[in-house]
């Protein structure tokens, strides 16, 4: 039997009240979900029983499926989500419940955007639809029918050294873990094709924006994509954003019914990490903060 613990902060002391619950369910008090019940007041002069009685007056339901013991994702704070997020390139075949995906997308809809334009669209696929996209894109790969990133004004043809070196660095780090030697084009191509199998993840996502919009809206959509990745961590899920899909867009638009007036921003794999795969030990480096952030007026 599993239990839900309601944490009440009374006179700066923690008190716990236990109640049985389904092991994949948590209470939902209005929109104050996931924390279940959190009272932060210096003093409170009613008993726990009375408080629980008053809580019953709030609308709640037990039909929302929120995983409680979910691959160490439960009760994760924002900092933990940020620091534990990484690009995972090998997933297990464990299915991700639709209700979990739906909750991730619902919460992510609260992402910020300039003047509340919300300039994003998301397409989530699994099963035969996902398999069809994989099949058709891999066929294009085999045929050598790739567009250039610059055709979509996505990446430049020529990178400045600082960005070029970072790109190469993470690539060499991955290949080093996988035992792929520099110059082994066959092995690197084989690893590259795993992108189009979503690295075996059970669910794939594609993000678009309206074609007429400009850089500011791409920025907004980027915040949305980041929110999806961070919210996924709450459920113990990992992700991998994938720009590799950009040169092979036709099958994606076809199988997902994406209108021609939208442009593809990125793909994404989502699922449970396969901890037995060495590629998932890779954590990409970050520039020193002092080289990126400039402070002013803090004398």
C-alpha positions in Angstrom: 0.0 0.0 0.0 1.2 3.5 -0.9 0.6 6.6 1.1 0.2 10.3 0.4 1.8 12.6 2.9 0.3 16.0 3.4 2.9 18.4 4.8 1.7 21.1 7.1 4.1 23.7 8.5 2.7 24.6 11.9 4.7 26.9 14.2 7.8 26.1 12.0 7.4 22.4 12.8 6.6 19.7 10.2 3.6 17.5 10.8 2.6 14.6 8.6 -0.8 13.2 7.9 -1.1 9.9 6.0 -3.8 8.6 3.9 -3.9 5.6 1.5 -3.9 6.3 -2.2 -3.4 4.5 -5.4 0.3 4.3 -6.2 0.0 6.4 -9.3 -2.5 9.0 -8.1 -2.1 12.3 -6.2 -4.7 14.8 -4.9 -5.4 17.8 -7.0 -6.7 20.8 -5.0 -7.9 23.2 -7.7 -4.8 24.0 -9.7 -2.3 23.6 -6.7 -1.2 20.3 -7.9 2.0 18.3 -7.2 2.7 20.0 -3.9 -0.6 18.4 -2.7 -0.9 20.8 0.2 1.6 23.3 1.4 0.9 25.9 4.0 3.5 28.5 4.7 2.4 30.7 7.5 4.3 31.6 10.7 1.3 30.6 12.9 -1.9 28.8 12.4 -4.5 28.2 15.1 -6.6 25.3 13.8 -6.0 21.7 14.3 -4.8 19.3 11.6 -8.2 17.5 11.6 -10.0 20.8 11.2 -7.6 21.8 8.4 -8.2 18.6 6.5 -11.9 19.1 6.9 -11.6 22.6 5.4 -9.5 21.1 2.6 -12.4 18.9 1.6 -14.3 22.1 0.7 -11.9 22.7 -2.1 -12.6 20.9 -5.4 -10.4 17.9 -5.8 -10.3 14.7 -7.7 -8.5 11.4 -7.8 -8.8 10.8 -11.5 -5.6 12.7 -12.4 -2.7 10.2 -12.8 0.4 11.8 -11.3 3.2 9.3 -10.9 4.5 9.3 -7.3 7.4 6.8 -7.5 8.5 7.6 -11.0 12.2 7.0 -11.7 13.3 9.5 -9.0 11.4 12.4 -10.6 8.9 13.0 -7.9 9.1 16.1 -5.8 11.9 17.5 -8.0 12.5 21.2 -7.7 13.3 23.5 -10.6 17.1 23.5 -9.9 17.2 19.8 -9.8 15.3 19.6 -13.1 17.7 22.0 -14.8 20.8 20.3 -13.5 19.6 16.7 -14.2 18.3 17.5 -17.7 20.6 16.3 -20.5 20.4 15.0 -24.0 19.7 11.3 -23.7 20.6 9.2 -26.7 19.4 5.8 -25.6 16.0 5.1 -24.2 14.2 2.0 -22.9 11.1 0.6 -24.6 9.0 1.3 -21.5 5.8 3.0 -22.7 5.0 6.5 -21.5 1.4 6.8 -20.4 -0.7 9.2 -22.5 -1.9 10.9 -19.3 1.7 11.7 -18.4 2.4 13.3 -21.8 -0.9 15.2 -21.7 0.0 16.6 -18.2 3.5 17.7 -19.5 1.9 19.5 -22.4 -0.8 21.1 -20.2 1.8 22.5 -17.7 4.1 23.6 -20.5 1.4 25.7 -22.0 2.1 28.2 -19.2 5.4 29.1 -20.9 6.0 32.8 -21.3 5.8 34.6 -24.7 6.1 38.2 -25.8 2.7 39.9 -25.5 1.2 36.4 -24.9 1.4 35.5 -28.5 2.1 31.8 -27.7 3.6 31.2 -31.1 4.1 27.5 -30.9 2.6 24.3 -32.1 3.5 20.8 -30.8 2.9 17.4 -32.5 3.2 14.3 -30.4 3.5 10.9 -32.0 3.9 7.3 -31.1 3.1 3.9 -32.5 2.5 3.5 -36.3 2.7 7.2 -37.0 6.1 7.6 -35.4 7.3 4.4 -37.1 6.2 5.8 -40.5 8.1 9.0 -40.0 11.2 7.0 -39.1 10.8 4.7 -42.1 10.4 7.5 -44.6 13.1 9.8 -43.2 15.6 6.9 -43.2 14.7 6.3 -46.8 15.6 9.9 -47.6 18.9 9.5 -45.7 19.8 6.4 -47.7 19.0 8.3 -50.9 21.1 11.2 -49.9 18.1 13.6 -50.2 18.9 16.0 -47.5 18.3 19.7 -47.6 20.8 22.1 -46.0 20.2 23.8 -42.7 20.9 27.1 -44.4 17.9 26.4 -46.7 15.7 27.0 -43.7 17.8 29.8 -42.3 18.4 27.5 -39.4 22.2 27.1 -39.1 24.9 29.0 -40.9 27.1 27.3 -43.5 30.2 28.6 -41.8 30.6 28.7 -38.0 32.8 31.1 -36.1 35.6 29.2 -34.3 34.0 29.5 -30.8 30.8 27.8 -31.9 32.5 25.4 -34.3 34.8 24.1 -31.5 31.9 23.6 -29.1 30.0 21.6 -31.7 33.0 19.4 -32.5 33.8 19.0 -28.8 30.5 17.4 -27.9 30.5 15.3 -31.1 34.0 13.9 -30.3 33.1 13.3 -26.7 30.1 11.2 -27.8 32.0 9.3 -30.4 34.8 8.7 -28.0 32.4 7.0 -25.6 31.0 4.9 -28.4 34.5 3.9 -29.7 34.0 5.7 -33.0 37.3 6.9 -34.3 37.8 10.1 -36.0 37.4 9.6 -39.8 35.2 6.5 -39.4 32.4 7.9 -41.6 30.4 4.6 -41.6 30.2 4.4 -37.8 29.4 8.0 -37.4 26.7 7.8 -40.1 25.2 4.8 -38.3 25.1 6.7 -35.0 23.6 9.7 -36.8 20.7 7.6 -38.1 19.7 6.7 -34.6 18.3 10.3 -34.4 15.6 9.2 -36.8 14.6 6.3 -34.6 14.2 8.8 -31.7 17.1 6.9 -30.0 14.5 4.1 -29.4 12.3 6.4 -27.3 8.6 5.5 -27.4 7.4 9.0 -28.0 8.5 11.7 -30.4 7.6 15.4 -30.5 7.9 18.0 -33.2 7.6 21.7 -32.6 6.7 24.3 -35.1 5.8 28.0 -35.4 3.9 30.0 -38.0 6.1 30.8 -41.0 5.4 34.5 -41.1 6.7 35.1 -37.6 10.2 36.4 -36.8 13.1 35.9 -34.4 11.2 37.1 -31.4 8.7 34.3 -31.8 11.4 31.7 -32.3 12.8 32.8 -29.0 9.4 32.4 -27.4 9.0 28.9 -28.9 12.4 28.0 -27.6 11.2 28.8 -24.0 8.3 26.5 -24.6 10.5 23.7 -25.8 12.7 24.2 -22.7 9.6 24.1 -20.4 8.6 20.8 -21.9 12.0 19.3 -21.2 12.0 20.5 -17.6 8.5 19.4 -16.9 9.4 16.0 -18.3 11.9 15.6 -15.5 9.1 15.9 -12.9 7.9 12.6 -14.2 11.3 11.0 -14.3 11.4 11.3 -18.1 14.4 12.3 -20.2 14.5 14.1 -23.5 16.7 14.8 -26.5 16.0 17.9 -28.6 16.9 17.0 -32.2 17.7 19.5 -34.9 18.8 16.5 -37.1 15.2 16.3 -38.4 15.4 19.7 -40.1 16.9 18.5 -43.4 14.2 15.9 -43.8 10.9 17.6 -43.2 8.6 16.3 -45.9 7.6 13.0 -44.2 7.1 14.8 -40.9 4.7 17.3 -42.4 2.9 14.5 -44.3 2.4 12.0 -41.5 1.5 14.6 -38.9 -0.7 16.8 -41.1 1.3 19.9 -40.4 0.0 22.9 -42.5 2.3 24.5 -45.1 2.2 27.8 -43.3 4.2 26.4 -40.3 8.0 25.9 -40.1 9.7 23.1 -38.1 11.7 24.2 -35.1 13.0 20.9 -33.8 12.2 17.4 -33.0 12.5 15.7 -29.7 12.7 12.2 -28.2 11.1 11.6 -24.8 11.1 8.5 -22.7 12.9 6.7 -19.9 16.7 6.7 -19.9 18.5 3.4 -20.5 21.2 3.6 -17.8 23.0 0.6 -19.3 24.1 2.6 -22.4 27.5 4.3 -22.2 26.4 7.2 -24.4 24.1 8.3 -21.6 27.1 9.1 -19.3 27.9 12.0 -21.5 27.2 15.4 -19.9 28.2 18.2 -22.3 30.6 20.9 -21.0 29.5 24.5 -20.4 31.4 27.7 -20.8 32.6 29.4 -17.6 29.9 31.8 -16.4 32.5 34.6 -16.1 32.9 34.4 -19.9 29.2 34.6 -20.6 27.6 36.8 -17.9 28.5 40.5 -17.4 27.3 42.2 -14.2 26.7 45.9 -13.8 25.7 48.2 -11.0 26.3 45.6 -8.2 28.9 47.7 -6.4 
